[in-house]
């Protein structure tokens, strides 16, 4: 909890989960009616995102714990076979084995006790035996991150589930729906302002953007694709997104002007500079990496400032940044 990198990654997850700084939130919120209760929508989306993150955390750690237990049991069996081989070849004495240890039903606790006894007696030649400690903590620390979590750790764990084909299919459907949902939100943030501004054909422009994104995305499926994924993940979502969101708030608050909004916020003036200052300070100090929540960055994020019912209306009010979204994919 005291590691600033942990809080930095947590803040990055908030940006990804809520879609802040990508433009999708603004694009979706621009379709709201002008009398829409945006404060309620913003609060509802935040709570849904919070409970979804908690649920996902429970599922992820449950699967990783299950996988760690399976791998630890496998380690105990393999090293127990080594010890039996050493006993049969008289490399180890039977006196080193505690009397209550049963190799037919060997538990991790019994193996750890036997391991400590052998390590103490054979201290000078212990490394030559090639025995592992088989600690559950070590297996948990081996948990991968990023793409390896979804495509390596989870898939390996599901092979040990009861009815593993069913869970594999469900996991695949979850991944493809997650990818499609994120893609739709990101593409909406790109296509909506251009289509509304230049009046281009929506179908043609959307297909063109998808083809361009597909061509660019081919670099991620090369042999070196994992390095590009890591590079994009590390340098495109942390500090750059924070700067983008801060600049959006400054543009709406002091350049566009809050008085032009549909429901002016009297506390915007004194609160926005304070929240922005806190955000910049958190990122600049080496001992902290916490990004304030979207409600803190934009006290008036729920302000009703969307367009009319259709996105092609010629005259439309500028939507507030980081506004609420209806059905925005996490």
Wavefront OBJ file of the C-alpha trace (Angstrom):
o trace
v 0.000 0.000 0.000
v 2.952 2.348 0.533
v 4.370 1.708 -2.939
v 3.531 4.699 -5.198
v 3.600 2.434 -8.257
v 0.555 0.593 -6.906
v -1.460 3.801 -6.687
v -0.203 4.878 -10.103
v -1.511 1.678 -11.662
v -4.772 2.014 -9.723
v -5.251 5.517 -11.120
v -4.541 4.181 -14.611
v -7.231 1.543 -14.111
v -9.730 4.264 -13.167
v -9.016 6.090 -16.422
v -9.455 2.903 -18.443
v -12.560 1.752 -16.572
v -14.408 5.076 -16.877
v -12.982 5.938 -20.303
v -11.684 9.321 -19.186
v -9.645 11.296 -21.683
v -10.493 9.066 -24.653
v -13.455 11.139 -25.846
v -15.981 8.330 -25.601
v -17.630 9.733 -22.477
v -18.148 13.125 -24.134
v -19.422 11.526 -27.338
v -22.031 9.408 -25.552
v -23.100 12.184 -23.185
v -23.727 14.539 -26.119
v -26.767 12.430 -27.028
v -28.495 13.199 -23.716
v -31.508 15.419 -23.597
v -30.853 18.939 -22.375
v -32.979 18.382 -19.277
v -31.301 15.076 -18.452
v -30.281 14.524 -14.815
v -26.561 14.265 -15.482
v -25.604 14.327 -11.804
v -27.565 11.126 -11.229
v -26.040 9.501 -14.318
v -22.501 10.387 -13.245
v -23.081 9.014 -9.748
v -24.743 5.868 -11.086
v -21.925 5.153 -13.546
v -19.316 5.682 -10.827
v -21.030 3.269 -8.439
v -21.556 0.661 -11.174
v -17.892 0.919 -12.124
v -16.879 0.586 -8.459
v -18.938 -2.543 -7.807
v -17.884 -4.048 -11.132
v -14.225 -3.510 -10.205
v -14.775 -5.134 -6.807
v -16.500 -8.117 -8.431
v -13.736 -8.448 -11.020
v -11.117 -8.281 -8.254
v -12.775 -11.132 -6.375
v -12.977 -13.270 -9.517
v -9.392 -12.556 -10.594
v -7.834 -13.308 -7.223
v -10.022 -16.381 -6.750
v -8.827 -17.792 -10.089
v -5.195 -16.883 -9.366
v -5.463 -18.484 -5.910
v -6.961 -21.622 -7.424
v -4.140 -21.775 -9.968
v -1.520 -21.231 -7.233
v -2.957 -24.110 -5.186
v -2.946 -26.423 -8.210
v 0.655 -25.557 -9.059
v 1.717 -25.910 -5.406
v 0.166 -29.380 -5.179
v 1.936 -30.328 -8.409
v 5.233 -29.107 -6.939
v 4.705 -31.185 -3.782
v 4.014 -34.345 -5.814
v 7.061 -33.892 -8.039
v 9.442 -33.248 -5.130
v 7.942 -36.109 -3.093
v 8.819 -38.443 -5.980
v 12.379 -37.120 -5.865
v 12.592 -37.826 -2.132
v 11.254 -41.359 -2.650
v 13.923 -41.914 -5.269
v 16.636 -40.714 -2.894
v 15.265 -43.015 -0.172
v 15.294 -46.033 -2.474
v 18.888 -45.328 -3.557
v 20.022 -44.694 0.042
v 20.974 -41.103 -0.742
v 18.679 -40.110 2.128
v 18.061 -42.055 5.317
v 14.555 -43.140 6.279
v 15.223 -41.645 9.717
v 14.890 -38.158 8.172
v 11.223 -38.755 7.347
v 8.812 -37.938 10.210
v 6.818 -41.030 11.224
v 3.427 -39.461 10.548
v 4.242 -38.594 6.917
v 2.304 -40.691 4.412
v 3.571 -40.381 0.824
v 0.274 -41.689 -0.510
v -1.584 -38.703 0.940
v 1.163 -36.114 1.303
v -0.006 -32.627 2.268
v 1.841 -29.375 1.745
v 2.307 -29.063 5.517
v 3.890 -32.524 5.790
v 6.151 -31.818 2.824
v 7.326 -28.504 4.298
v 8.164 -30.241 7.575
v 10.086 -32.976 5.721
v 11.787 -30.335 3.576
v 13.058 -28.410 6.613
v 14.408 -31.590 8.244
v 16.304 -32.623 5.101
v 17.634 -29.102 4.593
v 18.932 -29.003 8.188
v 20.610 -32.421 8.113
v 21.958 -32.232 4.552
v 22.957 -28.584 4.748
v 26.263 -29.082 2.936
v 24.823 -31.065 0.004
v 21.246 -29.818 -0.006
v 21.506 -27.908 -3.283
v 22.602 -31.074 -5.083
v 19.281 -32.719 -4.205
v 17.349 -30.198 -6.305
v 14.366 -29.947 -3.957
v 12.001 -26.979 -4.032
v 10.343 -25.380 -1.026
v 6.879 -25.512 -2.706
v 5.538 -22.459 -0.863
v 2.116 -21.158 -1.782
v 3.364 -17.589 -1.396
v 5.955 -18.167 -4.111
v 3.311 -19.423 -6.515
v 1.146 -16.364 -5.829
v 4.101 -14.056 -6.481
v 4.581 -15.669 -9.879
v 1.245 -14.284 -11.083
v 1.671 -12.512 -14.395
v 0.288 -9.095 -15.273
v -1.113 -7.373 -18.321
v -1.879 -9.523 -21.348
v -0.308 -12.557 -19.688
v -3.020 -12.488 -17.023
v -5.802 -13.028 -19.533
v -4.058 -15.184 -22.117
v -1.727 -17.267 -19.933
v -2.719 -17.396 -16.263
v -6.498 -17.546 -16.748
v -6.396 -20.004 -19.628
v -4.046 -22.289 -17.730
v -6.224 -22.133 -14.622
v -9.384 -22.949 -16.572
v -7.916 -26.206 -17.821
v -8.187 -27.428 -14.219
v -11.822 -26.288 -13.754
v -14.683 -28.780 -13.752
v -16.363 -28.570 -17.181
v -13.365 -26.610 -18.459
v -14.629 -26.343 -22.099
v -17.714 -24.463 -20.910
v -15.678 -21.967 -18.880
v -13.210 -21.551 -21.742
v -16.031 -20.605 -24.106
v -17.498 -18.190 -21.556
v -14.099 -16.613 -21.000
v -13.601 -16.175 -24.747
v -17.025 -14.530 -25.102
v -16.207 -12.204 -22.203
v -12.935 -11.133 -23.835
v -14.467 -10.522 -27.249
v -17.353 -8.515 -25.762
v -14.923 -6.493 -23.668
v -12.834 -5.746 -26.738
v -15.834 -4.797 -28.861
v -17.247 -2.578 -26.127
v -13.972 -0.734 -25.651
v -13.552 -0.365 -29.412
v -17.047 1.079 -29.859
v -16.475 3.646 -27.107
v -13.068 4.684 -28.462
v -14.274 4.913 -32.067
v -17.282 6.988 -31.005
v -14.924 9.486 -29.393
v -13.148 9.806 -32.761
v -16.004 9.689 -35.244
v -18.722 11.687 -33.451
v -17.016 15.129 -33.380
v -15.712 14.794 -36.951
v -19.050 13.638 -38.364
v -20.954 16.417 -36.549
v -18.438 19.091 -37.592
v -17.710 18.229 -41.240
v -20.981 16.442 -42.083
v -19.260 13.450 -43.656
v -21.082 10.184 -44.247
v -21.066 8.268 -41.000
v -20.894 4.796 -42.545
v -17.985 5.566 -44.873
v -15.969 7.434 -42.265
v -16.526 4.785 -39.586
v -15.440 1.983 -41.919
v -12.375 4.000 -42.907
v -11.397 4.528 -39.282
v -11.848 0.833 -38.509
v -9.691 -0.194 -41.457
v -6.983 2.271 -40.446
v -7.090 1.016 -36.846
v -6.877 -2.567 -38.111
v -3.776 -1.810 -40.184
v -2.092 -0.028 -37.283
v -3.048 -2.848 -34.945
v -1.146 -5.375 -37.046
v 2.064 -4.354 -35.251
v 0.660 -5.917 -32.084
v 0.369 -9.390 -33.621
v 3.974 -9.574 -34.804
v 6.598 -11.506 -32.871
v 7.600 -8.250 -31.193
v 3.977 -7.264 -30.638
v 4.105 -7.774 -26.889
v 6.773 -5.087 -26.610
v 4.562 -2.624 -28.491
v 1.622 -3.501 -26.233
v 3.761 -2.841 -23.159
v 5.034 0.433 -24.602
v 1.558 1.697 -25.457
v 0.204 0.572 -22.092
v 2.973 2.272 -20.100
v 3.217 5.560 -21.988
v -0.269 6.257 -23.331
v -2.518 5.878 -20.311
v -0.841 7.266 -17.199
v 0.479 10.826 -17.248
v -0.674 11.683 -20.813
v -4.306 10.922 -19.984
v -4.043 12.945 -16.797
v -2.735 15.940 -18.741
v -5.497 15.542 -21.340
v -8.229 15.518 -18.698
v -6.728 18.534 -16.900
v -6.534 20.494 -20.169
v -10.147 19.564 -20.938
v -11.215 20.974 -17.586
v -9.231 24.189 -18.141
v -10.676 24.590 -21.651
v -14.269 24.240 -20.481
v -13.904 26.184 -17.230
v -11.895 29.221 -18.357
v -11.748 29.231 -22.183
v -15.279 28.167 -23.125
v -16.653 29.516 -19.855
v -18.871 27.874 -17.304
v -21.514 30.582 -17.654
v -22.342 29.235 -21.100
v -23.298 25.881 -19.601
v -26.863 24.777 -19.191
v -26.665 24.773 -15.371
v -23.789 26.963 -14.096
v -21.949 25.763 -11.016
v -21.141 28.651 -8.607
v -18.426 26.619 -6.864
v -16.579 25.746 -10.085
v -14.232 28.730 -9.879
v -12.659 28.104 -6.453
v -12.811 24.294 -6.611
v -11.403 23.593 -10.072
v -7.992 25.257 -9.555
v -7.647 23.447 -6.227
v -8.470 20.041 -7.709
v -6.169 20.587 -10.690
v -3.338 21.715 -8.400
v -3.787 18.615 -6.249
v -3.795 16.404 -9.341
v -0.573 17.892 -10.725
v 1.081 17.697 -7.311
v 0.175 14.029 -6.924
v 1.786 13.192 -10.237
v 4.877 15.366 -9.733
v 5.786 14.167 -6.235
v 7.887 10.986 -6.279
v 6.132 9.623 -3.217
v 2.650 9.651 -4.665
v 0.909 8.520 -7.796
v -2.737 9.018 -6.901
v -5.051 10.679 -9.371
v -8.188 12.223 -7.861
v -11.483 10.741 -8.870
v -13.370 12.210 -11.806
v -15.835 13.799 -9.420
v -12.933 15.639 -7.766
v -11.331 16.731 -11.019
v -14.599 18.048 -12.448
v -16.939 19.344 -9.742
v -19.460 20.184 -12.458
v -19.017 17.062 -14.525
v -22.685 16.332 -14.198
v -23.721 19.654 -15.721
v -26.319 19.311 -18.430
v -24.558 20.507 -21.576
v -25.311 17.980 -24.275
v -26.765 18.364 -27.709
v -30.296 17.641 -28.779
v -31.723 14.207 -29.407
v -29.860 13.784 -32.688
v -26.126 14.043 -33.179
v -26.497 15.842 -36.505
v -28.142 18.975 -35.153
v -26.355 22.017 -36.548
v -26.335 24.116 -33.391
v -25.371 22.276 -30.241
v -23.966 23.293 -26.900
v -20.435 22.124 -26.111
v -20.667 19.032 -23.858
v -18.843 19.164 -20.578
v -15.702 17.005 -20.418
v -15.782 13.717 -18.589
v -19.550 13.936 -18.514
v -21.865 11.045 -17.816
v -22.378 8.267 -20.252
v -25.273 6.006 -20.948
v -24.181 2.436 -21.421
v -20.504 3.287 -21.904
v -18.541 0.060 -22.076
v -15.966 -0.308 -19.320
l 1 2 3 4 5 6 7 8 9 10 11 12 13 14 15 16 17 18 19 20 21 22 23 24 25 26 27 28 29 30 31 32 33 34 35 36 37 38 39 40 41 42 43 44 45 46 47 48 49 50 51 52 53 54 55 56 57 58 59 60 61 62 63 64 65 66 67 68 69 70 71 72 73 74 75 76 77 78 79 80 81 82 83 84 85 86 87 88 89 90 91 92 93 94 95 96 97 98 99 100 101 102 103 104 105 106 107 108 109 110 111 112 113 114 115 116 117 118 119 120 121 122 123 124 125 126 127 128 129 130 131 132 133 134 135 136 137 138 139 140 141 142 143 144 145 146 147 148 149 150 151 152 153 154 155 156 157 158 159 160 161 162 163 164 165 166 167 168 169 170 171 172 173 174 175 176 177 178 179 180 181 182 183 184 185 186 187 188 189 190 191 192 193 194 195 196 197 198 199 200 201 202 203 204 205 206 207 208 209 210 211 212 213 214 215 216 217 218 219 220 221 222 223 224 225 226 227 228 229 230 231 232 233 234 235 236 237 238 239 240 241 242 243 244 245 246 247 248 249 250 251 252 253 254 255 256 257 258 259 260 261 262 263 264 265 266 267 268 269 270 271 272 273 274 275 276 277 278 279 280 281 282 283 284 285 286 287 288 289 290 291 292 293 294 295 296 297 298 299 300 301 302 303 304 305 306 307 308 309 310 311 312 313 314 315 316 317 318 319 320 321 322 323 324 325 326 327 328 329 330
